[in-house]
Amino acid sequence: MTPLQYSLLSALAVRKTADQTTLAADIALDRTTTTGALKRLAAHNYVERAVNDEDRRARLCKLTPAGAALLAKIEASARAAHRATLDNLSEREQAVFVDMMQRIVAAHSNRDSATALFD
């Protein structure tokens, strides 16, 4: 399980159902990378990817029972790893760091690929 795959499972747990473009925006990655990760998750039966009846080009994704079970199994470890990343910062520094990261992500949320950063 990669951090990207964990992020996708977590986003689907919150949204229940979402198209790949929405999920890409949720985790601040381009659609191509997100689609590849979703295909791998689907191959392991953690995610369903069905054609969207309203837009046949789009795929609607949702967690399978196996995906929900996996997420429940790894959630505590993932959260502990996130906390360990920030452990050496004071509470104030953690708040500032998280705020800055959220601002960076928000400022670049309209970009569809990492290559756009170098334009």
C-alpha positions, -999 to +999 in steps of 0.1 A: +000+000+000+015+033-011+008+067+004-011+076-028-032+044-026-039+052+011-050+087+002-074+074-025-089+049-002-093+076+025-109+100+000-134+074-012-143+065+024-153+102+029-170+107-005-185+072-008-185+076-047-164+100-068-151+103-103-114+101-110-110+138-116-126+147-083-104+122-065-073+136-083-082+171-070-089+158-035-054+144-032-037+171-053-023+149-080-028+148-118-055+126-133-031+103-151-013+093-119-046+090-100-061+068-127-031+044-127-033+041-089-071+035-091-066+008-117-041-010-094-065-007-065-093-021-087-071-050-098-068-060-061-106-056-056-102-026-032-120-002-055-148-004-081-145+017-112-178+018-131-186+038-162-205+070-153-240+068-169-241+106-171-207+109-188-196+077-205-159+090-206-158+092-168-154+064-142-172+065-109-152+049-081-162+035-047-146+014-020-154-023-021-159-042+012-123-054+008-111-019+004-130-006+034-116-035+055-080-028+044-084+009+052-098+001+086-068-023+092-041+003+082-057+035+094-041+036+129-007+029+115-010+055+088-021+081+113+008+072+136+032+077+107+017+111+100+020+121+136+056+109+137+064+131+107+055+162+128+067+150+162+098+172+163+077+203+158+059+222+186+021+224+184+024+260+171+050+249+144+027+220+134-002+244+130+018+268+109+033+239+088-001+224+081-016+258+072+013+265+048+009+231+031-029+237+027-022+271+011+003+256-013-021+228-023-049+253-027-028+277-048-020+248-072-053+230-072-061+242-107-031+225-122-036+192-139+000+180-139+033+184-121+048+196-154+026+227-151+047+238-122+076+244-145+058+265-171 
